[in-house]
């Protein structure tokens, strides 16, 4: 009999199921026989017609042994050709492999990220403990709430984000002790982050309690002419210190940068005020705090100017806290060439008079506008010490040869001479003969006071003349 495969073929993923229905002799309740057989014809190329049959033997319900054949045209079903089912199967197989590979790669990357995060957490915890973070937390908690409010323990992630990963474009200044970066916190505050270049070795390592105590004391300094320490980060190999940001650069830039000097020259009144403010800040550090603080690196680059050009003493990277019963501390030489106390250089003994000498050099910078080491064209030496050259000029009564040209034009000769004599005393080679910072501060306030009186008198004269 003929068989129409398009009516009865069932196609499932390249396999062709062929159902046959045969009547039985003496059927019971209309019972018939359903036979289904499956064969894979995907690899049978060129087949267009196919005879399909079956054979059976007699039994109680089947009479005789016979063979039945079916024939039909299978070309429309795609047997023997590249069937759609075959293509779909291959495509699915390819997509499956890609998905598997992508899943494996994603899993490996994810595991790597998790592992790195865990390692970073362990490393930050290690540095935090190593740098005394736990001790600092305990000490801060023992103080009143005002100290905790002023001082913060920053995370390394927070400062990394604030400085744009310590981008070179954010550098405010660089020195022997480290690099200072400008940053912005999430609350919009502008900060200065000091990243030290130095690692602490066994010889330099102070007792952990002493180091933490120094940070706590610095955080409590609340003087209008001292840059505020806002906090620190102990989650890095070398602790990061976070200070308030001071916008108008350093005194060094305003004195020695020609472009800066021409754009905004410092008047005598401004120079006198800056000197008075710095002296007051150092006097406060030497005597007004619970533990005397010796800065050890006073110089014009460590004196910042705020938006109103008020002086702010900065960079306590080499500062030293002295016990109340000590008069000096022995340490390796630190500071900056041109500002170093000659006594300190010879004996390695640090006293409060070492800061006085360095401040004396700053006073001479304000008077002359010259750098601490400068080229003197009329001498046999190309580079000379400003301090030595100034003292020599004072002894020869030739101060006018070294004074800043801008000051020569002003009618403040008496004030300038008093100022110069004070600077000379600060630069005495014998530290015991130098004044204390408190005495220096008082004298500068006296000079400034006389300047204010003269200005007031001059204003009155001008006013009277205008009324006439």
Long-range contacts (C-beta under 8 A, 24 or more apart in sequence): 1-68, 1-69, 1-70, 2-70, 2-71, 2-72, 3-52, 3-70, 3-71, 3-72, 4-72, 5-72, 5-73, 5-74, 5-77, 6-72, 6-76, 6-77, 9-74, 9-77, 11-77, 11-85, 13-85, 13-89, 14-40, 14-42, 14-83, 14-85, 14-86, 14-89, 15-39, 15-40, 16-40, 16-41, 16-77, 16-79, 18-52, 18-70, 20-54, 20-68, 20-70, 22-68, 24-61, 24-62, 25-61, 25-62, 25-63, 26-61, 41-74, 41-79, 41-80, 42-83, 42-85, 42-86, 44-79, 44-80, 45-80, 45-81, 46-80, 47-74, 47-79, 47-80, 48-73, 48-74, 48-75, 48-80, 49-73, 49-74, 49-75, 50-74, 50-79, 124-155, 124-156, 124-235, 124-236, 127-234, 127-235, 127-236, 127-237, 128-234, 128-235, 131-234, 131-239, 132-208, 132-209, 132-211, 132-212, 132-234, 133-234, 133-235, 135-208, 135-209, 135-212, 136-212, 136-215, 136-216, 136-234, 139-212, 139-213, 139-216, 140-216, 143-216, 147-216, 147-219, 147-220, 150-219, 150-220, 150-222, 150-228, 150-230, 151-216, 151-219, 151-229, 151-230, 151-231, 152-230, 152-231, 152-242, 153-231, 153-232, 153-233, 153-234, 154-231, 154-232, 154-233, 154-240, 154-242, 155-233, 155-235, 156-233, 156-235, 156-236, 156-240, 158-185, 158-186, 158-233, 159-183, 159-193, 159-233, 159-240, 159-242, 161-186, 162-186, 162-191, 162-193, 163-193, 166-193, 166-195, 173-250, 173-301, 175-301, 175-315, 176-336, 177-297, 177-315, 177-317, 177-318, 178-317, 182-245, 183-242, 190-245, 191-230, 191-242, 191-243, 191-244, 191-245, 192-227, 192-242, 192-243, 192-244, 192-245, 192-246, 193-240, 193-241, 193-242, 193-243, 194-240, 194-241, 194-242, 194-243, 194-315, 194-317, 195-238, 195-240, 196-238, 196-239, 196-240, 196-317, 198-238, 199-237, 199-238, 200-238, 210-321, 213-321, 214-319, 214-321, 217-289, 217-290, 217-291, 217-293, 217-321, 218-293, 218-316, 218-319, 220-289, 220-290, 221-285, 221-289, 221-293, 223-280, 223-281, 223-284, 223-285, 224-310, 225-277, 225-278, 225-280, 225-281, 225-310, 225-311, 225-312, 225-313, 226-281, 226-284, 226-285, 226-312, 226-313, 227-304, 227-312, 227-313, 227-314, 227-315, 229-316, 243-314, 246-304, 246-305, 246-306, 246-312, 246-314, 247-306, 247-307, 248-304, 248-305, 248-306, 248-307, 248-309, 249-304, 249-305, 250-300, 250-301, 250-302, 250-303, 250-304, 250-305, 251-300, 251-301, 251-303, 251-304, 251-305, 251-311, 251-362, 251-365, 252-299, 252-300, 252-301, 252-303, 254-305, 255-300, 255-365, 255-366, 255-369, 256-300, 256-369, 256-371, 261-369, 265-406, 266-366, 267-406, 268-406, 268-407, 268-410, 268-412, 268-415, 268-416, 269-451, 270-309, 271-366, 271-367, 272-415, 272-419, 272-444, 272-447, 272-448, 272-451, 273-310, 273-311, 273-448, 274-303, 274-305, 274-309, 274-311, 274-366, 275-362, 275-363, 275-366, 275-419, 275-444, 276-441, 276-444, 276-445, 276-447, 276-448, 277-310, 277-311, 278-303, 278-311, 278-313, 278-359, 278-362, 279-359, 279-437, 279-440, 279-441, 279-444, 280-441, 280-445, 281-311, 281-312, 281-313, 282-313, 282-355, 282-359, 282-437, 282-440, 282-441, 283-436, 283-437, 283-438, 283-440, 283-441, 285-313, 286-352, 286-355, 286-436, 286-437, 286-438, 287-437, 287-438, 291-321, 291-322, 291-323, 291-324, 292-321, 292-322, 292-324, 292-352, 293-319, 293-320, 293-321, 293-322, 294-319, 294-320, 294-322, 294-329, 294-350, 294-351, 294-352, 294-354, 294-355, 295-319, 295-355, 295-358, 296-320, 296-334, 296-335, 296-350, 296-354, 296-355, 297-334, 297-335, 297-336, 297-339, 297-358, 298-339, 298-355, 298-358, 298-359, 298-362, 299-336, 299-338, 299-339, 299-358, 299-361, 299-362, 299-372, 300-362, 300-365, 300-372, 303-362, 320-350, 327-351, 336-372, 337-372, 337-373, 338-371, 338-372, 338-373, 338-385, 338-386, 338-387, 339-372, 341-431, 342-429, 343-429, 343-430, 343-431, 351-431, 352-436, 352-437, 353-431, 353-432, 353-434, 353-436, 354-431, 355-437, 356-426, 356-431, 356-434, 356-435, 356-436, 356-437, 356-440, 357-426, 357-427, 357-431, 357-434, 359-426, 359-437, 359-440, 360-387, 360-423, 360-424, 360-425, 360-426, 360-427, 360-434, 361-386, 361-387, 361-427, 363-419, 363-422, 363-423, 363-426, 364-390, 364-423, 364-427, 367-402, 367-403, 367-404, 367-407, 367-416, 367-419, 367-420, 367-423, 368-402, 368-403, 368-404, 369-404, 369-405, 369-406, 370-402, 387-427, 390-423, 390-424, 390-427, 391-424, 391-427, 394-420, 394-421, 394-424, 412-451, 415-447, 415-450, 415-451, 418-443, 418-447, 419-444, 419-447, 422-447
